[in-house]
Amino acid sequence: MAEQIANAGDGLDICFETFGDEGDPAMLLVMGLGTQMLGWPDAFCEQLAARGFLVIRYDNRDVGRSTHFSGHRPPTVKQLLRRDRTCAPYTLADMADDGMRVLDHLEIDHAHVVGVSMGGMIAQTMAARHPGRVLSLASIMSNTGHRWRGTPGLRAYPIFLRRPPRDLDAALDSAVATFRLIGSPEFPFDEAELRSVAERSYARGYDPAGAGRQLAAIIAAGDRTAEVATITAPTVVIHGTRDVMVRPSGGRATARAIEGAELVMIEGMGHDLPRDLWDRILGLVEANAARARTRHAAA
């Protein structure tokens, strides 16, 4: 289905797109830091829809075709290093509410929720704060905000410190360099596909400052372990053993915090969704959703 806009109130618009049959259970996909909904590849969404879900992907606020908070300056490097919470114009809870408003727009009461990286943090927040609306949770390559669990490896820090590219060619080269650094070293790297997605993203709404404001929201959230521990939805936590952006301790901490969560560590996976792993990831997400259906039937 073509892209649509959900009015989230207070002048905030959220751009979204659906795949699949409207009569199927909804599955809401939440993307990570500075990444548009195109980070969920079209074919990935189509394969998930073919498993019997109405798949919904959307642009978080401050990326793509959703509302950008351009009136707020992004945090400075000094503010980020000091973990200054005052530099955030919004919170992860606000971003979680955005996803709920997309469901409201579609008149969907509840959905399975899948999030990667920052999207995993947002998905966790949805499950904790809107338990009646989240049927199941898949938290992928994410963390609980603990100061020493799931922090970036030293190799990843230059990504946060480099100057934003100023034109299309530089933006494409930057995307390739970033994912060569943080991607899955034991799986094929599809540079042509990455450049295609990066080019589409650039055309839809290039705004490096938005990623900075999202990063400020992560910092402002602090350690969310206590809140994550309140999650009751069936949960699968998926993490790569070679993730240098959110180190594997983040996945382990998430699984420990959520009672009954299934932890799946994937050997050789980094901070991306390599095509060779789609079947496994989709199978884990589908099986976790089935746990929710079984629980609901028994209730």
BAFI-3210 file (N, C-alpha, C; in Angstrom, 3 decimals, decimal comma, padded with zeros to 6 digits):
// residues 299
n [1|2|3|4|5|6|7|8|9|10|11|12|13|14|15|16|17|18|19|20|21|22|23|24|25|26|27|28|29|30|31|32|33|34|35|36|37|38|39|40|41|42|43|44|45|46|47|48|49|50|51|52|53|54|55|56|57|58|59|60|61|62|63|64|65|66|67|68|69|70|71|72|73|74|75|76|77|78|79|80|81|82|83|84|85|86|87|88|89|90|91|92|93|94|95|96|97|98|99|100|101|102|103|104|105|106|107|108|109|110|111|112|113|114|115|116|117|118|119|120|121|122|123|124|125|126|127|128|129|130|131|132|133|134|135|136|137|138|139|140|141|142|143|144|145|146|147|148|149|150|151|152|153|154|155|156|157|158|159|160|161|162|163|164|165|166|167|168|169|170|171|172|173|174|175|176|177|178|179|180|181|182|183|184|185|186|187|188|189|190|191|192|193|194|195|196|197|198|199|200|201|202|203|204|205|206|207|208|209|210|211|212|213|214|215|216|217|218|219|220|221|222|223|224|225|226|227|228|229|230|231|232|233|234|235|236|237|238|239|240|241|242|243|244|245|246|247|248|249|250|251|252|253|254|255|256|257|258|259|260|261|262|263|264|265|266|267|268|269|270|271|272|273|274|275|276|277|278|279|280|281|282|283|284|285|286|287|288|289|290|291|292|293|294|295|296|297|298|299]
n.u [000,851|000,430|002,406|001,211|-000,160|-000,349|-002,007|-000,708|-001,417|-000,949|000,339|001,984|002,990|003,033|004,572|003,641|003,468|001,801|001,785|000,283|-002,688|-005,520|-007,128|-005,542|-003,554|-002,003|001,340|003,714|006,469|009,434|011,904|015,492|017,991|018,118|017,294|015,237|011,940|012,472|014,585|013,590|013,550|011,733|011,229|011,614|009,471|007,372|007,736|007,247|004,583|003,495|003,492|001,230|000,517|-000,535|001,583|003,162|005,120|006,963|008,070|009,991|009,537|011,338|012,743|012,834|009,658|008,100|007,238|009,727|011,809|012,885|013,153|014,585|017,830|020,294|021,968|025,163|028,508|029,780|027,612|026,510|028,591|028,604|026,249|023,944|020,774|019,076|019,129|017,343|014,572|012,346|011,093|011,850|009,477|007,614|008,130|007,350|004,623|003,998|003,994|001,793|-000,181|-000,184|-001,339|-003,829|-004,776|-005,194|-007,207|-006,660|-006,565|-004,638|-001,291|001,396|004,767|007,823|011,139|014,224|017,469|017,582|014,904|014,195|014,365|012,281|010,174|010,240|009,465|006,876|005,712|005,949|004,563|002,148|000,674|-001,708|-001,976|000,107|000,785|002,860|006,441|009,354|012,597|015,330|018,815|019,244|019,012|018,752|019,319|021,096|024,027|026,416|025,868|025,475|026,626|028,233|031,001|034,483|035,286|033,050|032,592|033,641|031,607|029,660|030,945|031,792|031,585|028,457|027,544|027,450|026,265|024,575|026,262|028,286|026,744|025,853|028,303|029,035|027,049|027,681|030,275|029,670|028,053|029,767|031,425|029,797|028,173|027,287|029,911|030,263|028,553|027,295|027,898|025,829|026,421|025,307|022,526|022,376|023,249|021,152|018,928|019,851|019,953|017,245|016,327|017,652|016,377|013,804|013,962|016,471|018,190|020,467|020,576|018,283|018,810|020,594|018,927|017,249|019,136|019,639|017,218|017,437|019,565|018,401|016,513|017,875|018,715|016,620|015,946|014,318|011,753|011,575|011,501|008,867|007,475|005,127|004,330|004,744|008,076|010,799|014,258|016,666|019,968|023,145|026,297|028,445|028,068|028,984|027,921|025,722|026,662|026,793|026,124|023,990|021,713|021,637|021,182|018,658|017,063|017,384|016,037|013,334|010,785|010,583|011,473|012,770|016,038|018,008|021,020|022,757|025,184|027,858|026,362|025,992|025,289|022,894|020,521|021,101|020,389|020,677|019,921|017,251|015,148|015,540|015,248|012,645|011,254|011,661|010,339|007,741|007,192|007,267|005,082|003,127|003,237|001,993|-000,606|-001,296|-001,245|-003,300|-005,495|-005,631|-006,365]
n.v [-001,193|002,306|004,967|006,539|009,103|009,549|011,547|012,602|014,362|017,618|018,852|016,919|014,611|011,263|009,178|006,256|002,820|-000,041|-003,642|-006,519|-008,333|-006,685|-007,999|-009,665|-010,373|-007,538|-006,346|-004,328|-002,545|-001,177|001,119|001,882|004,207|007,262|006,137|005,523|004,158|002,549|001,051|-001,326|-003,718|-003,855|-006,450|-008,005|-007,162|-008,010|-010,782|-011,274|-010,481|-012,469|-014,556|-014,279|-011,781|-008,375|-006,091|-003,259|-000,559|002,331|005,792|006,987|009,910|012,785|011,644|010,791|011,060|011,776|014,161|016,623|017,891|020,532|022,979|022,637|022,492|020,015|017,841|018,780|017,429|017,561|017,681|015,152|013,469|014,143|013,077|014,640|015,254|017,340|018,197|016,987|017,166|015,589|012,398|008,834|007,661|009,397|008,782|006,142|006,504|007,609|005,398|004,038|005,812|005,547|003,016|003,715|005,391|003,536|002,163|-000,017|-002,121|-003,662|-005,009|-007,066|-006,321|-005,288|-004,340|-002,768|-002,031|001,321|001,279|-001,067|-000,248|001,602|-000,113|-001,774|000,134|000,648|-001,860|-001,900|000,388|000,347|-002,109|-003,456|-003,249|-004,369|-007,332|-009,180|-009,081|-008,415|-007,857|-006,603|-006,553|-004,608|-002,737|-002,133|000,357|000,400|001,580|000,211|-001,952|-003,268|-001,116|000,926|-000,516|000,418|000,765|001,741|004,355|006,532|006,884|008,418|010,799|011,836|014,306|015,241|014,070|016,178|016,048|014,000|011,923|011,771|011,062|008,501|007,138|007,361|005,834|003,282|002,972|003,042|000,732|-001,244|-001,221|-001,765|-003,839|-007,328|-009,421|-012,034|-012,591|-012,112|-008,897|-006,613|-004,240|-002,820|-002,959|-001,625|000,942|001,620|001,748|003,781|005,890|006,207|006,919|009,347|010,930|010,991|012,453|013,893|014,389|014,833|016,046|015,234|012,627|013,181|014,422|012,280|010,592|012,068|011,661|008,974|009,079|010,708|008,991|007,263|004,617|002,018|-000,348|-001,132|-000,422|-001,982|-004,461|-004,740|-005,690|-007,848|-009,146|-011,903|-012,451|-012,258|-012,008|-010,957|-011,100|-010,256|-011,952|-010,525|-007,825|-004,512|-002,057|-002,090|-003,774|-007,358|-007,771|-006,105|-007,359|-009,640|-008,478|-007,378|-009,676|-010,861|-009,059|-009,304|-011,305|-014,672|-014,252|-015,201|-015,718|-015,288|-015,701|-014,870|-016,281|-014,572|-012,443|-008,944|-005,494|-005,277|-006,402|-008,966|-010,496|-013,266|-014,130|-013,651|-015,601|-017,010|-015,003|-014,065|-016,415|-016,683|-014,396|-014,936|-017,317|-016,344|-014,634|-016,559|-017,699|-015,705|-015,894|-018,430|-018,015|-016,145|-017,675|-019,483|-017,968]
n.w [000,000|-000,646|000,808|003,787|005,927|009,366|011,595|014,516|016,458|018,043|015,916|014,868|012,487|011,355|009,121|007,383|006,220|004,889|004,621|003,305|004,388|005,613|007,377|008,860|011,853|013,332|012,885|014,127|013,038|014,228|013,643|013,875|015,190|013,513|011,140|008,388|007,715|005,585|006,282|007,100|004,907|001,773|000,762|003,035|004,626|003,003|003,050|005,737|005,901|004,306|006,020|007,439|008,594|009,100|008,174|009,462|008,844|009,834|009,746|012,322|014,402|013,330|011,233|007,707|006,224|008,320|010,938|011,459|014,025|013,659|014,834|017,116|018,296|017,503|019,898|021,254|020,874|023,322|025,108|024,646|025,513|028,191|028,861|028,969|029,910|029,422|026,844|025,182|023,061|023,139|024,314|024,676|025,421|024,264|021,611|021,573|021,971|019,511|017,772|018,798|018,055|015,330|015,164|016,259|014,217|012,232|013,355|015,004|017,701|019,094|018,700|017,482|018,236|016,867|017,222|016,285|017,500|018,481|017,925|019,186|021,828|021,866|021,270|023,538|025,406|024,538|025,129|027,897|028,762|027,465|027,924|027,335|024,645|023,291|021,900|021,565|021,888|020,080|020,561|019,060|018,652|020,750|023,899|027,502|028,349|030,416|031,998|031,526|029,915|026,782|025,479|022,912|021,103|021,070|018,426|017,191|017,950|016,325|014,439|015,660|015,927|013,524|010,882|009,433|006,163|003,229|000,733|-001,764|-002,857|-000,931|001,260|000,538|000,405|003,071|004,335|003,369|004,443|007,162|007,570|006,739|008,871|011,152|010,419|009,717|009,986|009,137|007,123|003,747|002,282|000,912|-001,055|-003,203|-002,768|-000,305|-001,051|-002,733|-000,978|000,704|-001,086|-001,760|000,755|001,167|-000,737|000,305|002,670|003,989|006,918|009,040|011,561|012,830|013,694|015,719|017,602|018,194|019,382|021,668|022,971|023,653|025,484|027,424|028,456|030,118|032,417|031,809|032,972|035,200|034,316|031,987|033,154|033,887|031,757|030,335|028,061|025,775|024,901|022,659|022,469|020,335|019,249|017,834|017,863|017,025|017,233|017,201|017,646|019,452|021,962|022,652|025,361|025,823|024,736|026,353|028,852|028,452|028,087|030,580|032,164|031,524|032,487|031,575|028,994|025,798|024,829|022,007|020,631|017,805|015,933|014,480|013,538|013,109|013,538|011,906|009,402|007,832|004,692|004,509|006,987|007,274|007,134|009,512|011,479|010,910|011,431|014,195|015,147|014,265|015,690|018,283|018,249|018,005|020,522|021,957|020,938|021,858|024,613|024,828|024,009|026,075|028,179]
ca.u [000,000|001,197|002,664|000,119|000,205|-001,204|-001,880|-000,516|-001,774|000,060|001,077|002,928|002,567|003,862|004,414|003,675|003,114|001,381|001,936|-000,516|-004,150|-006,015|-007,787|-004,543|-003,039|-001,059|002,698|004,277|007,926|009,999|013,276|016,494|018,492|018,392|017,016|013,851|011,260|013,068|015,528|012,899|013,490|010,433|011,088|011,489|008,084|006,495|007,853|006,567|003,147|003,115|003,339|-000,088|000,447|-000,611|002,852|003,133|006,412|006,749|009,177|009,962|009,653|012,653|013,366|011,970|008,529|007,419|007,580|011,081|011,837|013,970|013,292|015,438|019,187|020,764|022,927|026,583|029,319|030,018|026,384|026,376|029,589|028,190|024,935|023,099|019,391|018,306|019,225|016,379|013,285|011,288|011,566|011,507|008,051|006,910|008,301|006,485|003,247|003,815|003,597|000,414|-001,082|-000,343|-002,367|-005,115|-005,177|-005,639|-008,263|-006,146|-006,501|-003,395|-000,407|002,722|005,705|009,205|011,996|015,664|018,348|016,733|013,533|013,965|014,104|010,935|009,251|010,195|008,679|005,479|005,238|005,884|003,610|000,861|000,644|-002,924|-001,973|001,245|000,529|004,158|007,566|010,641|013,600|016,465|020,048|018,904|019,456|017,848|019,808|022,057|025,233|027,545|025,392|025,041|027,194|029,002|032,416|035,326|035,343|031,840|032,486|033,815|030,343|028,938|031,748|032,115|030,718|027,439|027,774|026,757|025,579|024,110|027,361|028,946|025,826|025,886|029,599|029,010|026,217|028,453|031,360|029,081|027,602|030,933|031,987|028,917|027,382|027,571|031,149|030,264|027,509|027,574|027,583|025,213|026,644|024,377|021,232|022,522|023,278|019,807|018,095|020,365|019,560|015,813|016,175|018,113|015,339|012,596|014,107|017,798|018,277|021,349|020,286|017,228|019,434|021,155|017,842|016,845|020,158|019,401|016,081|017,974|020,347|017,483|015,764|018,693|018,603|015,211|015,834|013,158|010,547|011,586|011,152|007,407|006,885|004,496|004,070|005,740|009,198|012,026|015,361|017,570|021,171|024,283|027,515|029,491|027,509|029,874|027,170|025,106|027,369|025,891|025,655|022,697|020,680|021,557|020,565|017,234|016,417|017,363|015,087|011,953|010,490|010,147|011,951|013,664|017,227|018,629|022,251|023,037|026,622|028,325|025,500|026,377|024,200|022,115|019,611|021,566|019,366|020,845|019,329|015,844|014,282|015,668|014,662|011,201|010,734|011,650|009,276|006,464|007,001|006,961|003,689|002,282|003,179|000,963|-001,916|-001,544|-001,563|-004,624|-006,505|-005,725|-006,844]
ca.v [000,000|003,548|005,642|007,328|009,966|009,529|012,752|012,168|015,455|018,649|019,162|015,841|013,634|010,067|008,524|004,807|002,010|-001,373|-004,775|-007,659|-008,331|-005,931|-008,906|-010,426|-009,688|-006,458|-006,398|-002,990|-002,584|000,088|001,179|002,406|005,584|007,982|005,277|005,588|002,864|001,749|000,134|-002,616|-003,888|-004,199|-007,906|-008,500|-006,895|-008,863|-012,148|-011,315|-010,431|-013,772|-015,470|-014,077|-010,566|-007,051|-005,490|-001,793|000,085|003,777|006,679|007,660|011,366|013,336|011,043|010,520|011,936|012,174|015,518|016,879|018,903|021,392|024,144|022,282|022,146|018,693|017,963|018,889|016,284|017,713|017,290|013,701|012,837|014,379|012,455|015,754|014,931|018,548|018,538|016,182|017,837|014,609|011,214|007,545|007,449|010,130|008,033|004,963|006,970|007,810|004,114|003,770|006,686|004,920|001,988|004,413|005,861|002,359|001,564|-001,308|-002,087|-004,228|-005,494|-007,576|-005,219|-005,693|-003,165|-002,995|-000,992|002,277|000,798|-002,039|000,518|002,147|-001,246|-002,134|001,163|000,367|-003,038|-001,573|001,458|000,061|-003,581|-003,979|-003,089|-005,101|-008,767|-009,825|-008,165|-008,904|-006,815|-007,047|-005,754|-003,452|-002,810|-001,565|001,662|000,260|002,348|-000,629|-003,115|-002,945|000,142|000,721|-000,823|001,565|000,917|002,396|005,756|007,528|007,112|009,493|012,012|012,337|015,355|014,710|014,312|017,368|015,820|012,634|010,966|011,612|010,344|007,088|006,598|007,279|004,684|002,073|002,881|002,737|-000,656|-002,126|-001,230|-002,318|-004,937|-008,721|-009,771|-013,410|-012,746|-011,265|-007,472|-006,218|-002,805|-002,235|-002,795|-000,583|002,236|001,889|002,181|005,071|006,907|006,436|007,633|010,726|011,636|011,120|013,430|013,774|015,319|014,260|016,626|014,444|011,507|013,723|014,628|010,950|010,119|012,775|010,998|007,742|009,462|011,239|007,882|006,659|003,171|001,652|-001,750|-001,338|-000,367|-003,152|-005,621|-004,825|-006,217|-009,163|-009,745|-012,875|-011,684|-012,872|-011,061|-011,442|-010,270|-010,847|-012,095|-009,643|-006,470|-003,530|-000,838|-002,417|-005,023|-008,452|-007,668|-005,421|-008,361|-010,501|-007,700|-007,260|-010,966|-011,070|-008,141|-009,638|-012,662|-015,598|-013,894|-016,119|-015,056|-015,970|-015,071|-015,370|-016,256|-013,851|-011,310|-007,651|-004,546|-005,124|-007,515|-009,591|-011,281|-014,690|-014,422|-013,271|-016,735|-017,334|-013,918|-014,098|-017,578|-016,387|-013,414|-015,628|-018,250|-015,568|-014,200|-017,729|-017,814|-014,762|-016,441|-019,545|-017,438|-015,512|-018,733|-020,161|-017,019]
ca.w [000,000|-000,710|002,083|004,326|007,053|010,552|012,406|015,901|017,359|018,319|014,700|014,579|011,499|011,260|007,837|007,541|005,063|005,310|003,716|003,705|004,476|006,766|008,306|009,611|013,044|013,020|013,400|014,015|012,950|014,729|013,167|014,792|015,217|012,283|009,992|007,955|007,679|004,518|006,919|007,007|003,447|001,209|000,663|004,408|005,035|002,201|003,554|007,026|005,604|003,756|007,154|008,032|009,407|008,503|008,585|009,454|009,117|009,866|010,052|013,615|014,332|013,016|010,051|006,570|005,940|009,557|011,359|011,950|015,078|013,188|015,706|018,252|017,893|017,953|021,006|020,930|021,305|024,764|025,808|024,540|026,367|029,577|029,001|029,401|029,577|029,125|025,423|024,431|022,875|023,358|025,022|024,076|025,676|023,213|020,373|021,712|021,746|018,075|017,197|019,217|017,289|014,016|015,355|016,407|012,892|011,499|014,182|015,473|019,166|019,610|017,656|017,805|018,022|016,607|017,143|016,195|018,024|019,179|017,764|020,251|023,048|021,732|021,373|024,957|026,085|024,189|025,867|029,319|029,055|026,817|027,936|026,751|023,195|022,718|022,010|021,746|021,691|019,595|020,761|018,260|018,767|021,559|025,295|028,512|028,774|031,507|031,664|031,128|029,182|025,430|024,999|021,677|021,183|020,734|016,971|016,703|018,382|015,253|013,730|016,343|015,967|012,191|010,353|008,522|004,731|002,748|-000,529|-001,967|-003,010|000,363|002,144|000,152|000,834|004,530|004,693|003,083|005,425|008,469|007,684|006,679|010,219|012,185|009,890|010,089|009,263|008,652|006,116|002,583|002,367|-000,355|-001,167|-004,168|-002,105|000,704|-001,735|-003,244|000,148|001,167|-002,069|-001,560|002,029|000,950|-001,488|001,125|003,746|004,588|008,047|010,074|012,871|013,449|014,404|016,956|018,563|018,647|020,309|022,927|023,631|024,253|026,664|028,441|029,055|031,162|032,633|031,765|033,387|036,073|033,494|031,108|033,983|034,049|030,526|030,503|026,753|025,332|024,356|022,157|022,374|019,298|019,227|017,154|018,670|016,499|017,206|017,810|017,957|020,743|022,228|023,032|026,745|025,808|024,548|027,534|029,930|028,133|028,359|032,033|032,801|031,196|032,926|030,542|027,662|025,105|024,302|020,875|020,173|016,464|015,684|013,305|013,185|013,650|013,798|010,683|009,118|006,586|004,004|004,801|008,297|007,327|007,458|010,929|012,269|010,706|012,143|015,628|015,379|014,085|016,807|019,482|018,100|018,274|021,986|022,417|020,589|022,761|025,923|024,753|023,929|027,369|029,198]
c.u [000,886|001,379|001,457|000,635|-000,828|-000,956|-001,852|-000,850|-000,630|000,922|002,060|002,312|003,553|003,548|004,543|003,253|002,736|001,623|001,007|-002,001|-004,602|-006,718|-006,830|-004,103|-001,968|000,309|003,365|005,801|008,501|011,492|014,178|016,943|018,765|018,044|015,534|013,239|011,777|014,136|014,927|012,720|012,105|010,219|010,948|010,040|007,117|006,537|007,157|005,052|002,660|002,958|002,044|-000,208|000,182|000,609|002,772|004,537|006,192|008,050|009,001|009,974|011,120|013,402|012,338|010,878|007,644|007,902|009,006|011,036|012,963|014,158|014,165|016,822|019,527|021,765|024,345|027,310|029,542|028,789|026,196|027,353|029,245|026,874|023,936|021,653|018,573|018,306|018,207|015,046|012,094|011,916|011,268|010,030|007,198|006,972|007,475|005,027|002,974|003,356|002,175|-000,578|-001,227|-001,397|-003,748|-005,657|-005,762|-006,781|-007,906|-005,951|-005,174|-002,600|000,795|003,709|007,123|010,052|013,456|016,414|017,537|015,267|013,187|013,670|012,688|009,901|009,122|009,312|007,196|004,934|005,081|004,756|002,225|000,667|-000,597|-002,946|-000,866|001,056|001,805|005,240|008,761|011,618|014,897|017,610|019,832|019,421|018,438|018,263|020,769|023,393|026,357|027,124|024,899|025,520|027,992|030,439|033,226|035,370|034,161|031,803|032,731|032,544|029,603|029,653|032,018|031,128|029,687|027,795|026,927|026,011|025,276|025,267|028,057|028,058|025,818|027,194|029,634|028,194|026,973|029,544|030,821|028,730|028,707|031,548|031,105|028,120|027,890|028,777|031,143|029,160|027,782|027,105|027,092|025,310|025,643|023,011|021,288|022,524|021,893|018,894|018,537|019,966|018,069|015,575|016,576|017,017|014,094|012,741|015,414|017,953|019,147|021,072|019,189|017,780|020,043|020,096|017,299|017,853|020,007|018,247|016,533|018,707|019,432|016,719|016,545|018,533|017,133|014,962|014,598|011,864|010,459|011,149|009,649|006,724|006,345|004,211|005,117|006,847|010,296|013,050|016,392|018,780|022,290|025,508|028,610|029,004|028,455|029,158|026,427|025,671|026,436|025,391|024,312|021,549|020,510|020,882|019,059|016,503|016,342|016,274|013,637|011,683|009,974|010,642|012,872|014,824|017,817|019,839|022,625|024,512|026,930|027,490|026,007|025,154|023,457|021,227|020,042|020,524|019,465|020,241|017,830|014,960|014,342|014,997|013,143|010,569|010,648|010,532|007,909|006,184|006,654|005,531|002,734|002,172|002,102|-000,434|-002,300|-001,942|-002,966|-005,738|-006,722|-006,349|-008,370]
c.v [001,242|004,148|006,496|008,161|009,819|010,813|012,338|013,264|016,420|018,948|018,091|014,853|012,480|009,374|007,010|004,121|000,623|-002,395|-005,879|-007,375|-007,621|-006,823|-009,721|-009,661|-008,666|-006,720|-005,064|-003,076|-001,207|000,116|001,946|003,829|006,142|007,221|005,312|004,196|001,970|000,813|-001,250|-002,877|-004,307|-005,711|-008,555|-008,342|-007,802|-010,308|-012,299|-011,301|-011,785|-014,819|-015,217|-012,865|-009,352|-006,290|-003,975|-001,286|001,597|004,523|007,207|009,171|011,745|012,582|010,900|011,547|012,190|013,564|015,591|018,033|019,899|022,633|023,884|021,894|020,725|018,857|018,103|017,627|016,352|017,296|015,772|012,997|013,008|013,677|013,457|015,507|016,149|018,881|017,787|016,924|016,908|013,361|009,944|007,226|008,187|009,349|006,745|005,348|007,191|006,517|003,754|004,609|006,198|003,816|002,621|004,834|004,721|001,627|000,131|-001,227|-002,601|-004,858|-006,205|-006,465|-005,765|-004,435|-003,544|-001,776|000,028|001,875|-000,275|-001,354|001,084|001,034|-001,726|-001,148|000,997|-000,766|-002,754|-000,597|001,241|-001,455|-004,175|-003,944|-003,887|-006,590|-009,552|-008,814|-008,926|-007,737|-007,298|-006,040|-004,469|-003,635|-002,160|-000,171|001,608|000,873|001,466|-001,865|-002,681|-001,602|-000,115|000,307|000,378|001,814|001,716|003,890|006,776|007,826|008,298|010,833|012,608|013,420|014,760|014,993|015,478|017,156|014,338|011,644|010,708|010,838|008,845|006,437|006,418|006,075|003,381|001,889|002,481|001,256|-001,669|-002,264|-001,989|-003,532|-006,308|-009,237|-011,168|-013,683|-011,782|-009,825|-007,019|-004,702|-002,149|-001,991|-001,681|000,797|002,604|002,412|003,558|006,195|007,232|007,241|009,095|011,537|011,884|012,185|013,272|014,829|014,712|014,810|015,841|013,277|011,978|013,937|013,291|010,383|010,793|012,135|009,698|008,066|009,926|010,115|007,189|005,148|002,804|000,245|-002,001|-001,322|-001,597|-004,394|-005,765|-005,442|-007,630|-009,851|-010,812|-012,165|-012,598|-011,757|-011,664|-010,514|-011,011|-010,912|-011,142|-008,199|-005,511|-002,223|-000,970|-003,783|-006,087|-008,410|-006,957|-006,387|-009,242|-009,774|-007,555|-008,543|-011,248|-010,238|-008,577|-011,097|-013,510|-015,288|-014,974|-015,323|-015,902|-015,153|-015,696|-015,177|-015,507|-012,666|-010,049|-006,778|-004,247|-006,348|-008,180|-010,530|-012,766|-015,098|-014,138|-014,431|-017,057|-016,273|-013,923|-015,282|-017,348|-015,412|-014,089|-016,578|-017,515|-015,040|-015,353|-017,980|-016,893|-015,293|-017,584|-019,042|-016,860|-016,567|-019,418|-019,272|-017,105]
c.w [000,000|000,673|002,475|005,495|008,163|011,323|013,862|016,901|017,574|017,104|014,271|013,598|011,467|009,944|008,021|006,251|005,565|004,202|004,211|003,804|005,751|007,779|009,153|010,860|012,663|013,641|013,089|014,069|013,292|014,412|014,132|014,505|013,818|011,018|009,662|007,909|006,560|005,052|007,117|005,516|002,968|001,222|002,037|004,872|004,282|002,697|004,906|006,829|005,083|004,852|007,929|008,934|008,529|009,019|008,416|009,769|009,071|010,140|011,467|013,409|014,079|011,921|008,940|006,392|007,147|009,957|011,903|012,954|014,808|014,042|016,919|017,742|018,322|019,080|020,496|021,393|022,810|025,563|025,788|025,475|027,844|029,899|029,571|028,953|029,162|027,637|024,566|024,291|023,058|023,956|024,225|024,295|024,642|021,899|020,399|021,470|020,260|017,404|017,564|018,414|015,856|014,096|015,505|015,041|012,067|012,208|014,587|016,977|019,709|018,469|018,271|017,452|017,896|016,473|017,059|016,726|018,827|019,060|018,772|021,570|023,028|021,883|022,815|025,724|025,779|025,049|027,345|029,631|028,440|026,773|027,297|025,238|022,508|022,964|022,261|021,406|021,154|019,676|020,111|018,376|019,566|022,988|026,215|028,965|029,943|031,082|031,107|030,345|027,803|024,922|023,714|021,983|020,728|019,229|016,445|017,016|017,278|014,474|014,335|016,230|014,595|011,759|009,399|007,069|004,236|001,425|-000,688|-002,034|-001,683|001,333|001,819|000,606|002,346|004,993|004,486|004,129|006,798|008,580|007,406|008,073|011,197|011,721|010,298|009,312|008,663|007,628|004,961|002,788|000,998|-000,506|-002,113|-003,534|-001,068|000,061|-002,269|-002,137|000,638|000,211|-001,945|-000,278|001,884|000,252|-000,640|002,215|004,487|005,681|009,152|011,466|013,589|014,232|015,720|018,014|019,070|019,651|021,669|023,699|024,302|025,541|027,787|029,134|030,168|031,227|032,765|032,318|034,235|035,273|032,588|031,877|034,196|032,832|030,757|029,170|026,447|024,552|023,836|021,990|021,417|019,229|018,518|018,045|018,227|016,397|017,924|018,137|019,279|021,114|022,826|024,469|026,828|025,628|025,766|028,689|029,707|028,490|029,849|032,690|032,620|031,552|031,761|029,147|027,100|024,530|023,184|020,431|018,831|016,147|014,386|012,882|013,862|013,869|012,494|010,515|007,817|005,996|004,334|006,141|008,357|007,740|008,947|011,786|012,139|011,431|013,635|015,978|015,283|015,244|018,086|019,436|018,390|019,775|022,540|022,121|021,521|024,137|025,932|024,734|025,263|028,440|029,348]
res [m|a|e|q|i|a|n|a|g|d|g|l|d|i|c|f|e|t|f|g|d|e|g|d|p|a|m|l|l|v|m|g|l|g|t|q|m|l|g|w|p|d|a|f|c|e|q|l|a|a|r|g|f|l|v|i|r|y|d|n|r|d|v|g|r|s|t|h|f|s|g|h|r|p|p|t|v|k|q|l|l|r|r|d|r|t|c|a|p|y|t|l|a|d|m|a|d|d|g|m|r|v|l|d|h|l|e|i|d|h|a|h|v|v|g|v|s|m|g|g|m|i|a|q|t|m|a|a|r|h|p|g|r|v|l|s|l|a|s|i|m|s|n|t|g|h|r|w|r|g|t|p|g|l|r|a|y|p|i|f|l|r|r|p|p|r|d|l|d|a|a|l|d|s|a|v|a|t|f|r|l|i|g|s|p|e|f|p|f|d|e|a|e|l|r|s|v|a|e|r|s|y|a|r|g|y|d|p|a|g|a|g|r|q|l|a|a|i|i|a|a|g|d|r|t|a|e|v|a|t|i|t|a|p|t|v|v|i|h|g|t|r|d|v|m|v|r|p|s|g|g|r|a|t|a|r|a|i|e|g|a|e|l|v|m|i|e|g|m|g|h|d|l|p|r|d|l|w|d|r|i|l|g|l|v|e|a|n|a|a|r|a|r|t|r|h|a|a|a]
***
